[in-house]
Amino acid sequence: MKSAFMLLRKPRRMLLAALVVVLGYGASFTWYHHDHFDAEASAPPESAPAPEVTLNHLEGGIAHLSDYRGKWVLLNFWATWCEPCVAEMPSLEEFSKKFKSKNMVVLAVSVDRGGPDKVKNFVEQHGLTFEIFHDPESTASNRYGVNALPSTFVINPKGNIVSTAEGMREWNDPEIVAYFNDLMKRKK
């Protein structure tokens, strides 16, 4: 089965997804699709303001989400103990490199408990170059209502969430790349 970047944009879709999983359709049914990945895809629905959060750099210091205003932001919540999170990191790295020159930044926020050393070691072992932050108290993830890992939010240059995704993705999948290229063209 070809992978797809299934987007959830409305809370009731999240509730429906959870209900379907609970009813026994399995985790594979949590992949939902709202837009089609072609040139005729409809524009995303009206966006919602992204909650402002303070992010803790692994090496110390802080950043605010608003520091990235004017750029596209792919905000990914993850953990080193989360197998799907770990599995998507290589493709997220490729995605980051591919879209860096297109005014997009990838911000990955680890919700690992404790100090940042475990996350730092993971980043070094996997050669990750996109920006990674540490949220051991889940302050930022709670502001975004994250209840599953990985969870990803796409934020436009105006600071609005235009799409979300729950679960692992192959970020270098041609359909996902085409989706983002189209999204960024439509929303200049």
C-alpha positions, 0 to 999 in steps of 0.5 A, a space after each residue: 500500500 502506498 503511503 500517504 500524508 493523511 491530514 486531520 484538521 478538525 477535532 471531530 476527525 480526531 475523535 472519530 479516529 480514536 473511536 474507530 481505533 477503539 472499535 477494533 479497526 486497528 492502528 492502521 486506520 488512524 491514517 486519514 486523508 483530507 486533501 488529495 495530492 494533486 494539482 487540483 487539490 482544494 485549498 486547506 480550510 481556514 487556519 487556526 492560530 498556532 499556540 505560542 510556546 517557549 522551546 528549550 534548546 538542547 544546548 541551553 537557551 530558549 526559542 519562541 515559536 514566534 521567532 520563526 514567523 515569516 517561515 513555514 514551520 513543521 513542528 514535530 513532537 516525538 520521543 526517543 523511546 517512541 518506535 514510530 518517532 525513531 523510524 521517521 527521523 531519517 526521512 524527516 532529516 531528508 525532508 528538512 534538507 529538501 525544504 530548508 531553501 524553500 523557507 521551511 524549518 523543521 522543529 522537533 520537540 522531544 518530550 523525553 523526561 529527565 535531562 537533555 543528555 539522552 536526547 543529545 545522544 540520540 541526535 548525535 547518533 542519528 546525525 540530525 541537523 534540524 532544530 531539536 528542542 526538549 520539553 520534559 514537562 510536556 508544556 509545549 505538547 500540552 498547549 498543542 493538545 498532543 495525545 499521540 506520538 509522533 504528532 506534527 503541525 504545519 504552521 504557515 508564515 503568518 503563524 497559523 496551523 494549516 494542517 496536522 498529522 498524527 502518527 509516523 510519516 515517510 517525509 520523503 514520500 513523493 506524495 508528501 513532497 508534492 503536497 508541501 510544494 503545492 501548499 507552499 505555492 498556494 499560500 505565498 
